[in-house]
Amino acid sequence: MVLYPVMRKLLDKRVVLASASPRRQEILSHAGLRFTVVPSKFKENLSKASFPTPYAYAMETAKQKALEVARRMHQKDLRAPDIVIGADTIVALEGLILEKPVDKTDAYSMLSRLSGKEHSVFTGVAIVQCSSQGGGLDLDVSEFYEETRVRFSQLSEELLWEYIHSGEPLDKAGGYGIQALGGMLVEAIHGDFHNVVGFPLNRFCKKLAELYHPPRPEDRPREKQDSIPAEDTFDGLGDSEGAGPGQGGARGDRRRPRAPGREHAKDADRKPSVESVPPTAVLELIDGYKVSKALFTACKMKLFDLLRDKGPLSALDVARKIGASEGGTGQLLDVCAGLGLLDKTEGGYSNTPLATLYLLSDGEYSLHSFIMTQEEVSWPFFSYLDFAVREGTVQAQRAMGTAGEDHYQESFYKNREKKLQFMRAMHGHTKVAARQVATAFDLSGFTSACDLGGCTGALAYELARQYPGLKVTVFDLPEVIEDAVCFQPHGPEAGQVSFVPGDFFQDTLPEADLYILSKILHNWPDDKVHQLLSRISRSCKPGGGLLVAEQLLDEDKCRPLPALMMSLNMTVLFQARERSLSEYRSLLQAHGFTDVRAVRTGSTSDAVLATRA
Ligand SMILES: Cc1cn([C@@H]2O[C@H](COP(=O)(O)OP(=O)(O)OP(=O)(O)O)[C@@H](O)[C@H]2O)c(=O)[nH]c1=O
């Protein structure tokens, strides 16, 4: 087995390990990797309930840890490292994710759950390849995870407490360290030991082999989609053969998480059993709609507003205040607590920071109206997904009782109340990512911008805040512009933004050096997109820019999940879709835009910038 070429590939690169874990540092330095440690400041507070599997959660956390470091270093130095590695280790038992215990009692509760049972340790790893171009930062993320099964012996109370008092559990996922005293608790382990300790070294090396020496197409295993190299080896990585990043198509392939049971090529012959492929992921998928509906219902009842104003409250108090049954209200509140939206204490229920930030109806980053449009518009359309797939048409007649063309009007502009709700929905959804989109590239060279279909000005105001020399025109339909004033902020940035009514498919576009399309192109099929881009191209002067803010699909179109779901949403509602970076690149290039670059924000919009040749 050729070991060193894997690491040698990285010798001339600035590698950063975005982790404070001494174990990860040790594993990687023992393997001969040279790197700098920059611990991530990403707060590990993603909602676990929103991930279909524990490993999806670990991979996303790993990714966010690495992205935070890449962005911070780029902002500080204007030069990001070449590679940032992030990792996250979790322990999963019977659908429950255990991270580091917060105190000894928490460690006790974790270890006593693990006692006498088998659990899984998942480490998610993200390898972020960075390139800085013209002040911008292009980030390509590859992620994977490894699973190791660990069986604990039956632990006596005495042993448990002695172990807890040793102090070892507190900085370790699941409350134990297999590499030290915790090794004595372990009866059996199936899989990579290093993965339990915090870093799946073997799988990492295979991933590097894939990234820096992608197999030739004819050598690839026949079973498409499997991201594991066919051979269980790192051979063939001789320096003379190495294809650099960007060659061979390996960059940017944030591969799909593998379904359990498709883990190793050599396992392919083994018949899957309910032990090796537990049904958890399927059971969680079955419950997806219940989770969404519970969130929609709590928002509709404005439970989070009530708990902000009057909380903490008991289930009975909440039930009385909203005029609902005590039993049903209690169930809904408990579900919200289980989903990480509420805290439940003896004093009653109160909002978690996640709910405070996004679920109040009037918060600065409120997604409340967006959630309500999902409930009122998307939900009925999704009920007819099978018809939409079979017939390839918008199911407006079945879902709304209206003809296809009228449903946009009916759904969003039927009356002023509906229109304002739609505007608030767009405002919140844009606002949560606005700062990341506005700062994804250095736009300080532009003096005027025009946000086409900019609605309430959520992105325009953020651009104005970030670039005090920039004047931004929001161009949108007259019925939108007449109510945009309701969303005007109080700061000085308001003076930099003006509103012009018009239809971007018909009217003359305002002059600007930078045009912006935020959440517009995903509303339209390719022919309409070409029509719009051709109009912008004619208005845009050479050297001018076009900033597109949309959720980017990976090149294989199977990830990331939020972009994938938004794409399905656009198909069901409008026969439109989300696109990958290469699809945007060819659309933009067809209209004279070059130098197409992207920054993935991990939020509700990624950013793509192109220059008019
Ligand atoms: C099961 C197990 C875990 N760990 C450690 O648990 C931490 C997990 O936490 P994390 O959030 O993934 O990492 P972190 O320590 O907070 O570091 P960071 O990467 O900066 O988030 C990591 O340390 C791992 O080694 C062990 O040392 N031995 C074990 O047997």
The ligand as a Gaussian input file, in Angstrom:
#p B3LYP/6-31G(d) Opt

LIG

0 1
 C      -16.473000       8.907000      21.163000
 C      -15.188000       9.667000      21.432000
 C      -15.091000      11.020000      21.196000
 N      -13.921000      11.703000      21.452000
 C      -13.839000      13.169000      21.228000
 O      -15.110000      13.765000      21.298000
 C      -15.045000      15.056000      20.659000
 C      -16.316000      15.213000      19.846000
 O      -16.672000      16.544000      19.767000
 P      -16.629000      17.403000      18.419000
 O      -17.670000      18.455000      18.517000
 O      -16.675000      16.513000      17.245000
 O      -15.177000      18.066000      18.447000
 P      -14.554000      19.105000      19.472000
 O      -13.710000      18.386000      20.463000
 O      -15.605000      20.023000      20.036000
 O      -13.579000      19.920000      18.543000
 P      -13.954000      20.854000      17.277000
 O      -13.528000      20.087000      16.063000
 O      -13.171000      22.112000      17.453000
 O      -15.435000      21.114000      17.273000
 C      -13.820000      15.040000      19.778000
 O      -12.841000      15.910000      20.343000
 C      -13.350000      13.593000      19.839000
 O      -11.942000      13.537000      19.730000
 C      -12.821000      11.044000      21.961000
 O      -11.786000      11.667000      22.224000
 N      -12.905000       9.681000      22.149000
 C      -14.043000       8.964000      21.920000
 O      -14.048000       7.731000      22.128000

